Amino acid sequence: MPNEKECPNCGGSAVFVDYCGCWVCTQCEKHLGRVRCYCGWSESGRNGRVEIQEIGIDTIDPEPEVGGGSWDDNFFDDPYSGCRW
């Protein structure tokens, strides 16, 4: 597989992006062969992830929450920890 393809949209160079699973132009960011992508890109200019969810093509797992809990929520209620402080 070649390392680059020509973008039919702008003539720039497109490279394969593993995260998106398709060829993406390095200049105009067009995703070759796609209208919207899980990364958030969309031809409409909206959020591609939201569009995918709205039209029901796929369900997307929500991003994991970072923080927001307390140590007690995660440790002391664990029945396998073997200790309760």
C-alpha positions as a Markdown table, in Angstrom:
| # | Residue | x | y | z |
|---|---|---|---|---|
| 1 | Met | 0.0 | 0.0 | 0.0 |
| 2 | Pro | 1.5 | 3.4 | -1.0 |
| 3 | Asn | 2.2 | 5.9 | 1.8 |
| 4 | Glu | 0.3 | 8.7 | 0.1 |
| 5 | Lys | -2.6 | 9.3 | -2.2 |
| 6 | Glu | -3.7 | 12.4 | -4.0 |
| 7 | Cys | -6.7 | 14.1 | -2.5 |
| 8 | Pro | -9.5 | 14.5 | -5.2 |
| 9 | Asn | -10.8 | 17.5 | -3.3 |
| 10 | Cys | -7.8 | 19.8 | -3.2 |
| 11 | Gly | -5.0 | 17.9 | -4.9 |
| 12 | Gly | -3.0 | 17.6 | -1.6 |
| 13 | Ser | -1.5 | 14.5 | -0.1 |
| 14 | Ala | -3.7 | 12.1 | 1.8 |
| 15 | Val | -2.2 | 9.6 | 4.3 |
| 16 | Phe | -3.8 | 6.6 | 6.0 |
| 17 | Val | -4.8 | 7.4 | 9.5 |
| 18 | Asp | -5.2 | 4.3 | 11.8 |
| 19 | Tyr | -7.5 | 6.1 | 14.2 |
| 20 | Cys | -10.0 | 7.0 | 11.5 |
| 21 | Gly | -9.4 | 3.9 | 9.4 |
| 22 | Cys | -9.2 | 5.8 | 6.1 |
| 23 | Trp | -7.1 | 8.2 | 4.0 |
| 24 | Val | -7.1 | 11.8 | 5.3 |
| 25 | Cys | -5.8 | 14.8 | 3.4 |
| 26 | Thr | -3.1 | 16.6 | 5.2 |
| 27 | Gln | -4.2 | 20.0 | 3.7 |
| 28 | Cys | -8.0 | 20.1 | 3.6 |
| 29 | Glu | -8.6 | 17.2 | 6.1 |
| 30 | Lys | -11.1 | 15.5 | 3.8 |
| 31 | His | -11.6 | 11.8 | 4.7 |
| 32 | Leu | -11.5 | 10.0 | 1.4 |
| 33 | Gly | -14.6 | 7.8 | 1.0 |
| 34 | Arg | -16.4 | 9.2 | 4.0 |
| 35 | Val | -19.0 | 11.8 | 4.8 |
| 36 | Arg | -18.5 | 11.7 | 8.6 |
| 37 | Cys | -16.0 | 10.1 | 11.0 |
| 38 | Tyr | -15.8 | 8.9 | 14.6 |
| 39 | Cys | -12.9 | 11.4 | 15.1 |
| 40 | Gly | -15.4 | 14.2 | 14.8 |
| 41 | Trp | -14.7 | 15.3 | 11.2 |
| 42 | Ser | -17.7 | 15.8 | 8.9 |
| 43 | Glu | -18.2 | 17.2 | 5.4 |
| 44 | Ser | -21.1 | 19.2 | 6.9 |
| 45 | Gly | -18.8 | 21.0 | 9.3 |
| 46 | Arg | -20.8 | 19.6 | 12.3 |
| 47 | Asn | -19.4 | 17.0 | 14.7 |
| 48 | Gly | -19.2 | 13.7 | 12.9 |
| 49 | Arg | -19.5 | 11.6 | 16.1 |
| 50 | Val | -22.8 | 13.4 | 16.9 |
| 51 | Glu | -24.1 | 12.9 | 13.3 |
| 52 | Ile | -23.3 | 9.2 | 13.5 |
| 53 | Gln | -25.2 | 8.9 | 16.7 |
| 54 | Glu | -28.2 | 11.0 | 15.4 |
| 55 | Ile | -28.7 | 8.9 | 12.3 |
| 56 | Gly | -28.3 | 5.7 | 14.3 |
| 57 | Ile | -25.5 | 4.1 | 12.2 |
| 58 | Asp | -23.7 | 3.0 | 15.3 |
| 59 | Thr | -23.6 | 3.5 | 19.0 |
| 60 | Ile | -20.5 | 5.1 | 20.4 |
| 61 | Asp | -19.2 | 4.4 | 23.9 |
| 62 | Pro | -19.0 | 7.6 | 25.9 |
| 63 | Glu | -15.6 | 8.9 | 26.7 |
| 64 | Pro | -14.5 | 7.7 | 30.1 |
| 65 | Glu | -14.9 | 10.2 | 32.9 |
| 66 | Val | -11.7 | 11.5 | 34.5 |
| 67 | Gly | -11.9 | 12.2 | 38.2 |
| 68 | Gly | -15.1 | 13.3 | 39.8 |
| 69 | Gly | -15.3 | 10.5 | 42.4 |
| 70 | Ser | -13.9 | 10.1 | 45.8 |
| 71 | Trp | -11.4 | 7.5 | 47.1 |
| 72 | Asp | -14.2 | 6.0 | 49.2 |
| 73 | Asp | -16.3 | 5.4 | 46.0 |
| 74 | Asn | -13.6 | 3.3 | 44.4 |
| 75 | Phe | -11.8 | 1.6 | 47.2 |
| 76 | Phe | -13.8 | 1.1 | 50.4 |
| 77 | Asp | -16.8 | -0.4 | 48.7 |
| 78 | Asp | -14.8 | -3.0 | 46.9 |
| 79 | Pro | -15.8 | -6.4 | 48.4 |
| 80 | Tyr | -12.5 | -7.9 | 47.2 |
| 81 | Ser | -10.2 | -5.5 | 48.9 |
| 82 | Gly | -10.2 | -7.6 | 52.1 |
| 83 | Cys | -10.1 | -4.6 | 54.4 |
| 84 | Arg | -12.3 | -1.8 | 55.6 |
| 85 | Trp | -10.7 | 1.1 | 57.2 |
